[in-house]
């Protein structure tokens, strides 16, 4: 999603939130996408404060906040929040069912905690609109720890995620399957829809595998961001930082194949700048991340020699493959747009599996017997 679209969504959310949240959102060190996610967290938390009894043993009594709307949420309520109340909110989030019929994961809850920590830090330390003083000084979020995650060994991660990676010949076999054989798995009713989007889907999968960009970065690409001569694309990374990602040579024919049919098949209006399109009411519109996630899932499930995967695992595929061939963590970080080298550890771990297996197999080289 482009920054201008996030800005519109942020402005809409701020209209239903208190003034102090508006001032919080104006901080220059916050990425617009982060602000959007955090505002959603605040809206949900404020709604809970307005609907939850102050005394859980007396459900019919007064609620934690008497505000009639989130916009009227008083600073006094936040200042005097109890640790037990925040813990109750998190516990309810963890136990309540979401769209997947499960409670929020520890990762999701930690995102909520970090969002609230950020707001409370602003209110108690950064803000100086109260005659040069913060709004209040008591920060209940300092007493709320993050959830500790379940640790996974390298071997477990490799066994869990390895089948979802598409590297070396496997990625070419998968693309060849989509190009030539996938249609044979479809009903007659589904064939026309697949044929309409075939070149686009192949180009997107090729670009994900050949650049390692995030799916959010890919959907935001405009035509002008693609440089076929230099075989590169201009992407906006996290924190709204622009970067140039190189495209592996093998993907160029698939991109050209899509460009050749982009206008005739998707009928974009002249002002439509998006590189990848989807048809909506006969007009080409910017494709969404959800659309890409759906067809990547669909094609990978149908592939006989593969496993279900996601756009993010395609990014991991390239990172692992680059490290496997180069043993150069800087090359991985540069291609994937990492700001530090610590994020490359997962690719080093994945690449180490083959080496570990070779070492293990050496322990049997002198054994000539056969199992009983």
N, C-alpha and C positions, 0 to 999 in steps of 0.2 A: 504494500500500500504506500503510495506517495505521501510525502510530508504534508502537502496541501490537503489531502483527503483526511489524514489524521488530524490536522488542525481544525477542520470543519467538525469532526466528531468530538474533539476536545471542547470546542466552543459550545456545542450542543449540550454536552455533559455538564459543563460549568454553569449553565443556566439554572440547573436544578441542585446546585451545591452551594455551600456558604461562601461568603466573601473571602474568608481566610484561606479556603482551598484555592480560590482564584489566584490569590497572591502567591501561594505555594507553587502553582503551576507556571508562574512567570520566571522561575529560577532559570538562569541561562545554562546551567550544567546538566539539565535533564533532557534526554532524548525525547522527542515528541511521541514516539511509539510507547515509551515507558510511561509517560504522563497519561496517555490514553488508557493503558492497562491499569495504572494505579487509581485513576479516577473511578473506574468501574468497581475496584475493590472498595473504595471509600463509600460509594453509593450503596453497595450491598451491606457494608458494616453499619452505616447510619440507619438504613432501613431496619436492620436487626435491632439496633438500640431503641428504635421507636416502637417496635412490636413486642419486645421481650420484657416480662415482668422483672421489676427490680429485686423482688424476693421470689425466688423460684418455688418456694414452699407456699406462696400465695399467688397463684396464677391470675386471679381476678384483681389483684392490686395494681398499683401504679407501675408504669413501664420505666425502664432506665432513663429514657428521654421522653419528655412530654411534647416534643416538637411535632407539629402537624405535618411537616414535610422535611425532607433532607436539607433543604435550603435554610431551614430555621434551626438546624442542629447547633446548640450553644457550645461555646468553648468550655463552659463550666462542666458540662457532662464529660467531655474528654479529659479535663483536668482531674476530675474526681473518680474516674473509672477505677474499678478494683481489678486486681490481677485475676481473681476468680471469674469475673465477668468476661474478660478477654479469653480466658481458658475455656469457658463455657461456649463462647462463640466458635472457637476453633474446634472444640469437641463436636458440636452440632454439625459443623461443616464436614467433619470427618465421618460422621455416622449417617448423615442424610444422603439419599441417593441422588446421583446426577443423571445425565442422559444415558450413561453407560450402566446405570443401575448399580453403581458403586459409590462409596464415599470418596471425597476428595483425597488425592494422594498426598504423601508427605511433601513431594516437590511442589504441588499446587498450594498446600498450606504454607510452606516456606515463602512462596511468592506473596501470599497474603500478609505474612508477618513482616517481610521486608518492605512492603508497601506502607503498612501502618507505621513501621519504624521510621520510614522516610518522612512521613507527615508529622509525626510527633517530634522528631528531631528538628524539623523546621519550626514548629510551634514553640518549642522550649529553648532553642539555641539560636537558630538563624534569623528568625523574624525580628524586626526592630521597629515595627509600625506602632507599637505601644509606647510612645515617648522614648524610643530608643531601646526599649526593653522587649524581650520575647513576650508572647501572649500569656504564658504561665511557665512554671519551672518543674512541676512534677511530671515525670515521663514514665508512665506505667509500662511502656513497651520495653524499657530497659530490663524488666523483670521477666520478659517472655522469651525463652530460648527457642532457637530453631529446632525443628525435628531432625534427629539424627537419621541419616539414610542407612539403608541396608548395604553393607559392603559386599562387593563381588570380586572374586579372584579373576586374574587374567584368563585362566583356563575357562572359567564359567562364562565370562564375557565373550570369548571367542566362540564357544559352543552355542551361545545364545544368539549372537549377532552375525556370526560368520556366514550362515546360509543366506542372510539377507543382503550380503554384499555382491555386487556385480562387477567383477574385475576381469582383466585379461580376455581370454577367449569367451568367457561366459557372457560378458556384456554384448559382444558381437553376435553370439548365438541368439541371445534374447531379442536384440533388435531385428535380426534376420527372421526370427519367429513371428514378431509383430508384423513385419513387412510382407511375409509370404504365407504364413500358415495360420495366424490367429483367426482370419476370416472363416476358416473351415470349422471353427468351434462355435460359430454363431448361428442363431436362427435366421431364417430369411427376413424376418422383420427387423433384426438388428443390423444386418449387413449395410444398408444405405447410410445409417448414422456413422458406423465405423469408417466407411469409405470417405465420407465427407470430411472427417477429422484426422484421417490417417497420416497425412504429411505433416500436419501440425504436431500431432502427438509424438511422432518419430523425431521431429526436430527438437522438441522440448526435452525428451528423454536423452537424446544425444547431447544436447547442450548441458544438461545437468551432469551427465557422466564425463563430459569433456572439459568442464570448467570447475566443477565442484561448488557452484554458487548455491546459495540457499534458495528455496522455492519462493520466498518472499522477495528476494532480489530479482529473481527471474521474471515474476509477474509484473514488476515495476519497470522492466526494460521498455524503452521506446525505440523506434526505428533508428533514430540518430545515434543511439548508444552502441549499435552494432557496426563494427569496422571489419568488413570481410578482407580488405587488403592487408591489414595488420593481424587478422585473425584474433580479434580481441573484442571484449565488450566493456563498457563503462557501467559499473554497478555502484549502488549506494549501500554501503555496509552499515552495520550497527553504529549508532551514534551519528548517522547522517554523513559519514565520511565516504567520499568518492574514491573508487579504486578501479584499476584496469585489470581485468582477468583474461588471461590468454585462453584461446580455444584450441584444443588438439585438432590437428589437421583432418583426422578421419571424420569429424563431425560436420565439416563444411558442406559436403554434398547434401546432407539431410536438411541443413538450414536453407540452402539454396532451393531445395525441393519445395519447402514450405513457402518461401518468398515468391516463387513462381505462381502459386495459386492463392496467395493471401487476399488480393483485392477481388478477384473474380469469384472466390468462394465465400468470403466473409463480408463483402459489401461494406467496407468501412466508410464512414463519412470523411470528408476532406480534413476535418480538424482532428480526426482520430490518430493519435501519435503512438499508441501502444504497438509493440512488436508482435505479441501473441494475442490472438483474438478468439472470441467465441461468439456464436450467433445468438442474438436476443431479439425476437420479433423481426427477424430478417435483417438486422443491422449488426455489424461487427462491433463488439465491445471488448474491453480489456478482460483477458481471462483471469480467473480467480485461483488462489492457492488450492481451494477445496476441489475445483475441477481437476487440477493436476494430480492431487493426492488420490482422487477416485480412480482415474485411468491408470496411474502407475500401479496401484493396488490390483486393479482388474487384470492388467497385462501380466503382472508377475505371478498371480495365482494361476493363470492359464498356462504359463510356461512350464513344460514338462520337466525341464532340467533346473528349475529354480525354486525359490521360496517367496512367499509374500514379502514385499519390501515397501519402502516409503521414499519420497524425494530426499529426506534427510539421510537415509541410508545410502542413497546414490552419491551424496556428498562424501560420506564416510568411505565409500568405495574408492573414489579417486584419491582421497588422502592416504588411504592404506596402500594403494597401488604405487603412488609417487614415492612413498617412503620405502616400499619394498624394492623398488628399482634403483633408488638413489642413496638410501640411508642418510638423507639430508633433511633434517627437521626444518631448516630455514626454507627449503624449496616447498615443503608442505605448507608452512605458515604463510608464505608469500602467495601461493596459488589460492589458498582458501580464505585469505584476508584476515588471518588471526593477528591480533595486536601483540601477542606474546607467544612464547614457545611451549608453555605448559599445556595448552590445548591440543598439542600434537601427540601427547602421551598415548591416547587411545589408538592412534594409527601405528605407533611403534609396537604396542602390545599385540595388535592384530597381526602385524607382519612377523612377529616372533614365533608364531605357531608352527610354521613350516620348518624353521630352524630347530625348534624343540623336537619335532617329530623325527627329523633326520638324526638327531643325537640319540633319540630313543631307539631308533631302528638299528643303530650301530651296535647296540648291546646284543643283537641277535645274529650278527654276521657270521659268527663261528659255529652257529647251531645248525646242524644238518638233519636233525631228526624231524619226525612228523608227529603230530598229536595222535594220541591213542584213540 
